[in-house]
Amino acid sequence: MKVTAIVGSPRRAGNSAKLVEAVLEGAAESGAETTIHYLGEKTIKPCTGCYTCERTKECIIKDDDMAEIYPYMESADAYVFASPVYFNHVSGQFKTFLDRIFPYYWGKPLKGRKAVFTLAYEDPEEELYGEVVDWFTSMVESCHGIEFVGTLKVHGTGKNPVAGNPELRARARELGRKLT
């Protein structure tokens, strides 16, 4: 089984990345081959809204780093998606990535694959941002046919970083095992 992770944070060692790393540890413990993509280290141009992908089943943009990610999206059996909350929603890097997987809606479907979504934010209020999780999971399920086996919404990461929270990392590893 192949698991591809997409980290939508510009911080390679941030809370989102640490959550994904723990999820992938759990997946690897179950025998999965894992790959991680840090969007903050990629140059990904925004979707132009041209709808060429409806006709060609491919994105018209060829000169950016999405060309490296597409083969992993296509060969993966499962995904780990992660974003921090910036300005009350997913990061700009993550939203740009989501827009750029639009060709799969028209052509190469991702249907039947499984996924996990993690969302990390500094605010101490646990009740916040459930609508962000609902938006992302429902959009990806309805547009791409990907089934979410779990989500992990983590609050208060400013004062309680993921790296120093063994209980949270254990929950993330369990999600990785559930994914596989």
Buried (B, 14 or more C-beta within 10 A) or exposed (E): BBBBBBBBBBBEEBBBBBBBBBBBBBBBEBEBEBBBBBBBEBEBBEBEEEEBBEEEEBBEBEEBBBEEBBEBBEEBBBBBBBBBBBEEBBBBBBBBBBBBBBBBBBBBEBEEBBBBBBBBBBBEEEEBBEEBBEEBBEEBBEBBBBBBBBBBBBBBBEEBBBBEBEEBBEBBBBBBBBBB
